Amino acid sequence: MTTIPRERGFDSTLALLREGYAFIPTRCRRLQSDIFATRLMLRRVVCMSGKEAASEFYRPDRFTRRGALPPTALRLLQDEGSVALMDGGAHRRRKAMFMSLMTPEGIGRLADATTEQWRAQLPRWERARSVVLFPEVRAILCRAVCAWAGVPLTEREAERRTREFGAMIDGAGAFGPRAVRGLLLRSRTERWARARIAAARAGRLDAPAGSAADVIARHRDADGEPLDVKTAAVELLNVLRPTVAVDRYVTFAALALHEHPECRPRLEGGDDAYLEWFVHEVRRSYPFFPAVGGRVLQEFDWRGHHFARGAWVMLDLYGTLHDARAWEEPDAFRPERFARWDGSPFDLIPQGGGGFHDDHRCAGEWITIELMKRAVRTLTREMRYDVPPQDLRIDLSRMPAIPRSRFVIANVRRGG
């Protein structure tokens, strides 16, 4: 076995917080290696980047997510008992529960609900001098996904749930006040979710057959027992929260339309193939989450390094999406590149890679793509708006990232 490059210094935690998304790719370039070792939070970690690294990381049953995230991020994003922390056959059975919700018909109903919510806000936006798009989209998605999931919200509940989901997502990549706020608000959301699951099981909640609340409330794991109420509530939130997190991608799509106006004519003209390329390019180009962690379950060797059982590994998502070996001119925004894309599960990995059914790839990725398509159609075909001067810079040290101004639009009017 060869010795892989090692980052200078005893611990790189402060550098990670300072550099954010650029932390792993910067070191891979400097060390001229797709793999290097360092310490984060005083623990040894091996960082990997690139398509080949992703293909190693996403081999079924090679890694577990248990022990691979900081406790605050785990609590905010998944929590104990969730599908993300399961392995092997138990994971596949629980994952099948989520995938049963991802039918074209089901995704279409969610997209329709989102479009209806968006259209309902347009009259209010027309009356306003300006609108901050990011929080508006978050509220739209929260109302839509909760209704679709069989747990519809009153107006007061919608305001609370929107604020709570937003705090969870915003705190997941942070330490300090943002993380603490997310944890405090998540506790309130969990109480609500447990009450909804209990109501569905008792027949007090009319959750439609096949809705997320219905499927999760009735699910039985391999032991034949239903999920306990706490775990079922966690899994319900793991349907709702990631859907609300699409607010960032929608905001980035609006930013891409502003920064690349040459894309508008084909989108306005109804070119659906180009629409999909555009959505993929937004997901490739703009920052979502920087990396994903895993602990080795099955020992293996790669690039001369032996990965022992229990070793902590981080796969660079952002750097892989900007790797010139996989993406020609990776810093250029070019939707047309996807006309030639082979559909590899190891290079376009903004929400993870590998297989949907056998690995830990995000079950809601198809939802993300469809909701982004609907949003872009609305932005280009159903409304017009101005983009006033504002600070649209994206701070890559902030995780998760978002334009500083949250994307302000003005003079909104309906019509294509």
C-alpha positions in Angstrom: 0.0 0.0 0.0 1.2 3.5 -0.8 0.9 6.5 1.5 -1.8 8.9 0.4 -1.3 12.7 0.7 -2.0 14.3 4.0 -3.3 17.8 4.7 -0.9 20.0 6.6 -1.6 20.8 10.2 -3.1 18.7 13.0 -6.8 19.5 12.4 -8.7 21.1 9.5 -12.0 21.9 11.1 -11.5 25.6 11.1 -10.4 25.5 7.5 -13.5 23.6 6.5 -15.7 26.2 8.2 -13.8 29.0 6.6 -13.8 27.5 3.0 -17.0 25.4 3.0 -17.6 23.9 -0.5 -14.1 24.7 -1.7 -12.4 22.8 1.2 -12.0 19.4 -0.5 -11.6 20.4 -4.2 -8.9 23.0 -3.2 -6.8 20.4 -1.5 -7.3 17.9 -4.2 -5.9 20.4 -6.7 -3.0 21.4 -4.5 -2.0 17.9 -3.6 -2.7 16.7 -7.2 -4.7 13.7 -5.8 -8.3 12.5 -5.7 -7.7 11.3 -2.2 -6.1 12.8 0.9 -6.2 12.4 4.7 -6.8 15.0 7.4 -8.6 15.5 10.7 -12.0 17.0 11.3 -13.2 17.6 14.8 -10.0 15.8 15.9 -11.1 12.6 14.0 -9.1 11.1 11.1 -11.0 11.3 7.8 -10.1 10.4 4.2 -11.5 12.8 1.6 -12.3 11.5 -1.9 -13.3 13.4 -5.1 -14.3 12.6 -8.7 -16.4 10.2 -10.6 -14.2 7.2 -9.9 -14.3 8.0 -6.2 -18.1 8.2 -6.3 -18.3 4.8 -8.0 -16.2 3.3 -5.1 -18.2 5.2 -2.4 -21.6 4.1 -3.8 -21.0 0.4 -4.1 -24.0 -1.3 -2.3 -23.4 -2.2 1.3 -19.8 -0.8 1.3 -20.5 2.2 3.6 -22.9 3.0 6.4 -24.1 6.5 7.2 -24.0 5.6 11.0 -21.4 7.7 12.7 -20.6 9.6 9.5 -22.3 13.0 10.3 -21.7 15.5 13.1 -24.5 15.0 15.7 -26.2 18.3 15.0 -26.3 17.7 11.2 -27.6 14.1 11.8 -30.3 15.4 14.1 -31.4 18.1 11.7 -31.2 16.1 8.5 -32.2 12.5 9.3 -32.3 11.6 13.1 -31.9 8.3 14.8 -34.1 5.4 13.5 -34.3 6.9 9.9 -33.7 5.0 6.7 -30.4 6.8 6.2 -28.9 5.0 9.2 -30.0 1.5 8.1 -27.9 -1.0 6.1 -28.4 -4.2 4.1 -31.8 -5.8 3.8 -33.3 -3.6 6.5 -32.3 -0.5 4.6 -33.7 -1.8 1.3 -37.1 -2.7 2.8 -37.4 0.8 4.4 -36.1 2.5 1.3 -38.8 0.6 -0.7 -41.4 2.4 1.4 -40.1 5.8 0.2 -39.7 4.7 -3.4 -43.3 3.6 -3.5 -44.2 7.3 -3.2 -42.1 8.2 -6.2 -44.4 7.1 -9.0 -44.9 9.4 -12.0 -48.5 9.9 -10.9 -47.6 10.7 -7.3 -44.8 13.1 -8.3 -47.2 14.7 -10.8 -49.8 15.4 -8.1 -47.2 17.1 -5.9 -46.0 19.2 -8.9 -49.6 20.2 -9.6 -50.2 21.1 -6.0 -47.0 23.3 -6.1 -48.1 25.0 -9.3 -51.5 25.8 -7.7 -49.9 27.3 -4.6 -47.5 29.3 -6.8 -50.4 30.7 -8.9 -52.3 31.6 -5.8 -49.5 33.9 -4.7 -49.2 35.8 -7.9 -52.0 38.3 -7.2 -50.3 39.3 -3.9 -46.9 39.5 -5.6 -48.4 41.8 -8.2 -49.6 44.2 -5.5 -46.2 44.2 -3.8 -43.4 46.6 -4.8 -40.9 43.7 -4.5 -40.8 40.1 -3.4 -37.9 38.1 -1.9 -38.3 34.8 -3.9 -36.4 32.4 -1.6 -38.7 32.5 1.5 -41.8 32.7 -0.8 -40.8 29.5 -2.6 -40.2 27.9 0.8 -43.7 28.6 1.9 -45.2 27.4 -1.4 -43.3 24.1 -1.2 -44.2 23.6 2.5 -47.9 24.0 1.9 -47.9 21.9 -1.2 -45.9 18.9 0.1 -47.9 18.8 3.4 -51.2 18.7 1.5 -49.8 16.0 -0.9 -48.5 14.0 2.0 -51.9 13.8 3.7 -51.1 16.3 6.5 -52.7 19.6 5.2 -51.9 22.7 7.1 -54.0 25.6 8.4 -52.6 29.1 7.6 -51.2 29.4 11.1 -49.7 25.9 10.9 -48.2 26.6 7.5 -46.3 29.6 8.9 -44.9 27.6 11.7 -44.0 24.5 9.7 -42.3 26.7 7.0 -40.2 28.5 9.7 -39.3 25.1 11.3 -38.3 23.3 8.1 -36.3 26.3 7.0 -34.4 26.4 10.3 -33.6 22.7 10.1 -32.2 23.0 6.6 -30.3 26.2 7.3 -28.8 24.9 10.5 -27.6 21.6 9.1 -24.3 22.9 7.7 -23.6 25.2 10.6 -22.3 25.3 14.2 -23.5 27.8 16.7 -26.8 29.8 16.7 -28.1 28.5 13.3 -27.7 24.9 14.4 -29.2 25.6 17.9 -32.2 27.3 16.4 -32.8 24.4 14.0 -32.6 21.9 16.8 -35.1 23.9 19.0 -37.6 24.3 16.2 -37.2 20.7 15.0 -38.5 19.5 18.4 -41.7 21.3 17.8 -42.0 19.9 14.3 -41.5 16.4 15.7 -44.3 16.8 18.2 -46.6 17.8 15.3 -45.5 14.9 13.2 -46.0 12.3 16.0 -49.5 13.7 16.5 -50.3 13.3 12.8 -49.1 9.7 12.7 -51.1 8.8 15.8 -54.1 10.5 14.3 -53.7 8.6 11.0 -53.5 5.3 12.9 -56.5 6.1 15.0 -58.6 7.2 12.0 -58.8 10.8 13.1 -56.7 12.0 10.1 -58.2 11.3 6.7 -54.9 10.6 5.0 -55.6 9.5 1.4 -54.6 6.0 0.5 -51.1 6.0 -0.9 -50.2 9.3 0.6 -46.9 9.6 2.6 -48.8 9.8 5.9 -50.8 6.7 5.1 -47.9 4.7 3.7 -45.6 5.5 6.7 -48.3 4.9 9.3 -49.1 1.5 7.8 -45.5 0.4 7.0 -44.0 -2.7 8.7 -40.3 -3.5 8.7 -38.9 -6.9 8.3 -39.9 -7.9 11.8 -43.6 -7.5 10.8 -44.1 -4.7 13.4 -45.3 -1.2 12.5 -42.8 1.6 13.1 -43.0 3.1 16.5 -44.6 6.6 16.5 -41.3 8.4 17.0 -39.6 6.6 14.1 -42.7 7.0 11.8 -42.7 10.8 12.6 -39.0 11.0 11.7 -39.6 9.3 8.4 -42.6 11.6 7.6 -40.3 14.6 8.2 -37.8 12.9 5.9 -40.4 13.2 3.1 -41.5 16.8 3.9 -38.2 18.5 4.8 -36.2 17.5 1.7 -39.0 18.7 -0.5 -39.0 22.1 1.2 -35.2 22.2 0.7 -35.9 22.4 -3.1 -36.5 26.1 -2.3 -32.7 26.6 -2.8 -32.7 24.9 -6.2 -35.6 27.0 -7.4 -33.9 30.2 -6.2 -30.7 29.1 -8.0 -32.8 28.4 -11.2 -34.2 32.0 -11.0 -30.6 33.2 -10.6 -29.5 31.2 -13.6 -32.2 32.7 -15.7 -31.0 36.1 -14.7 -27.3 35.4 -15.2 -27.8 33.5 -18.4 -30.6 35.3 -20.3 -29.6 33.4 -23.5 -31.3 30.4 -22.0 -34.7 32.1 -21.9 -35.9 31.9 -25.5 -35.9 28.1 -25.6 -37.5 27.8 -22.2 -40.2 30.3 -23.1 -40.8 28.5 -26.4 -41.7 25.2 -24.6 -38.6 23.2 -25.5 -39.0 20.4 -22.8 -35.8 18.6 -23.6 -33.9 21.9 -23.1 -35.8 22.5 -19.9 -34.5 19.2 -18.4 -30.9 20.1 -19.5 -31.3 23.5 -17.9 -32.5 21.9 -14.6 -29.6 19.4 -14.6 -27.1 22.2 -15.3 -28.5 24.3 -12.4 -28.1 21.3 -10.1 -24.6 20.7 -11.4 -23.4 24.3 -11.3 -24.8 25.8 -8.1 -23.9 24.7 -4.5 -26.4 22.5 -2.6 -24.5 20.3 0.0 -20.7 20.1 -0.2 -20.0 16.5 0.7 -21.4 13.3 2.1 -19.9 11.1 4.7 -19.7 7.3 5.3 -18.1 4.7 7.6 -16.6 1.7 5.9 -18.6 -1.5 6.3 -16.6 -3.7 3.8 -12.9 -3.2 3.7 -11.4 -2.3 0.3 -8.4 -0.8 -1.4 -8.4 2.2 -3.8 -5.6 4.3 -5.2 -3.1 2.4 -3.0 -4.9 3.1 0.2 -6.5 0.4 2.4 -9.9 1.5 3.8 -10.3 -0.4 7.0 -13.7 -1.2 8.6 -15.0 1.8 10.5 -12.8 4.3 8.7 -14.5 7.7 8.2 -14.7 8.9 4.6 -16.1 12.0 3.0 -17.0 12.1 -0.7 -16.7 15.6 -2.4 -20.0 16.3 -4.1 -19.4 19.9 -5.1 -15.9 19.2 -6.5 -17.1 16.1 -8.4 -19.8 18.3 -10.1 -17.0 20.7 -11.2 -14.4 18.2 -12.2 -13.0 19.0 -15.7 -12.4 15.3 -16.4 -16.1 14.7 -16.4 -17.4 18.1 -17.4 -15.9 20.1 -20.2 -15.4 23.7 -19.0 -17.0 22.9 -15.7 -17.3 26.6 -14.6 -19.3 27.5 -17.7 -23.1 27.3 -17.6 -24.0 25.1 -20.6 -27.3 23.2 -20.4 -26.5 21.7 -23.9 -23.8 19.5 -22.3 -26.6 17.2 -21.2 -27.6 16.4 -24.7 -24.6 14.1 -24.7 -24.7 13.0 -21.0 -24.8 9.2 -20.6 -26.9 9.3 -17.4 -24.1 8.0 -15.2 -25.0 7.8 -11.5 -21.5 8.8 -10.5 -20.9 12.2 -12.0 -24.1 14.2 -11.6 -24.4 13.7 -7.9 -25.7 16.9 -6.2 -28.0 14.7 -4.0 -25.7 11.7 -3.9 -25.0 8.9 -6.4 -25.4 5.2 -7.0 -28.8 3.4 -7.2 -32.0 4.6 -5.8 -33.3 1.3 -4.4 -30.1 -0.4 -3.2 -28.1 2.6 -2.0 -28.5 5.8 0.0 -29.2 8.0 -3.0 -31.8 10.6 -2.2 -35.3 9.0 -2.8 -36.7 12.4 -3.6 -34.3 13.4 -6.4 -37.1 12.8 -9.1 -39.3 15.1 -7.0 -36.5 17.8 -7.0 -36.2 17.6 -10.8 -39.9 17.8 -11.5 -40.5 20.7 -9.0 -37.6 22.6 -10.6 -39.1 22.1 -14.0 -42.5 23.4 -12.9 -40.9 26.4 -11.3 -38.9 27.3 -14.4 -42.0 26.9 -16.5 -43.8 29.3 -14.2 -40.9 31.8 -14.2 -40.6 31.8 -18.0 -44.1 31.2 -19.3 -46.6 32.4 -16.7 -45.1 35.5 -15.2 -42.9 38.5 -15.9 -40.8 40.4 -13.4 -37.8 42.7 -13.0 -34.6 41.9 -11.1 -33.5 45.1 -9.3 -29.9 45.7 -8.2 -29.0 43.6 -5.3 -26.2 41.4 -3.8 -26.4 38.1 -5.7 -23.1 36.8 -4.6 -22.9 33.3 -3.2 -20.7 32.8 -0.2 -19.2 29.3 -0.6 -18.2 29.3 3.1 -21.9 29.3 4.1 -23.3 25.8 4.2 -25.9 25.4 2.7 -25.3 28.3 0.4 -27.8 30.8 -1.0 -27.5 34.2 -2.8 -27.0 36.9 -0.2 -30.1 38.9 -1.2 -32.2 35.7 -1.4 -33.1 36.9 -4.9 -35.4 39.9 -5.0 -37.9 40.4 -7.9 -40.0 43.4 -8.6 -42.9 44.6 -10.8 -44.4 41.1 -11.0 -47.1 40.6 -13.5 -48.9 37.5 -14.7 -48.7 36.3 -18.3 -46.1 34.8 -20.6 
